[in-house]
Amino acid sequence: MDAATKQHLKRYWNLGDVKAHPLAKNYTLTIACRIFLDVEDQDIIAKLEKPIQQISNGFVALPINLPGTIYSHAVRASNQLRKDVGQIIKQRRMSINSENREPPKQDLVSRMLMETYTDGQLMDDSDIANQIFGLLIGAFDTTSSTLVSIINCLAEMPQVYDGILRGGPRMCLGKEYARLKILIFLHNFVTKFRWEKVFPEEKIVYDPLLKPIRDFIFAFILLIHDRLAGPNM
């Protein structure tokens, strides 16, 4: 997870202006795909992100399943996501069966493919897909919203930067996946960068998911500086 976080920061969080809100979502999904599906291909991750975003929008939409509505798009997106995840699982099972041995990988799907029901039968691909579906959806908005909230608070209170760095990250490794992911991202982000809000007046709202008020325009834009070089770089 730490290596993936460093790679993500190096690839997307360049010095200068960045749109923090969509990048935080991409980060949480990237980590989830690696841990749950052992998928690192950014093209595949981008393919999964589109329906997940539509599903997320559907959570706060009126439940009117008519063509053209947000809810209708979310329903279709959920079917597409199950299909895409199911295809990944099917290919993984074929790979395991062709090798005729337990999977060497430790991602969640590979482990679930070896799990059995109480009657000794292997889990169905559809059941595994449903489990992974829920995990991907759950990991998308909640963790990224927490990251954006913390980054926003630090941008408004830069005097606490140095206090965060004292002693390094501290957390029991047995804690929940989401908390560990947030800790690792913030540790790498804070030790590498300083940042400020490009639009200081931009506020964050919760309705119920966190987002910038003018998300479609600003997407919570940050001006990022190298921590060692300072703000004049």
HELIX and SHEET records of a PDB file:
HELIX    1   1 ASP A    2  TYR A   12  1                                  11    
HELIX    2   2 ALA A   20  ALA A   32  1                                  13    
HELIX    3   3 CYS A   33  LEU A   37  3                                   5    
HELIX    4   4 GLN A   42  PHE A   59  1                                  18    
HELIX    5   5 ILE A   70  GLU A   99  1                                  30    
HELIX    6   6 LEU A  108  MET A  112  1                                   5    
HELIX    7   7 ASP A  125  GLU A  156  1                                  32    
HELIX    8   8 PRO A  158  VAL A  160  5                                   3    
HELIX    9   9 TYR A  161  LEU A  165  1                                   5    
HELIX   10  10 TYR A  177  LYS A  192  1                                  16    
SHEET    1   A 3 GLY A  16  LYS A  19  0                                        
SHEET    2   A 3 ILE A 221  ASP A 226 -1                                        
SHEET    3   A 3 PHE A 193  LYS A 197 -1                                        
SHEET    1   B 2 ILE A 204  TYR A 206  0                                        
SHEET    2   B 2 LEU A 210  PRO A 212 -1                                        
END                                                                             
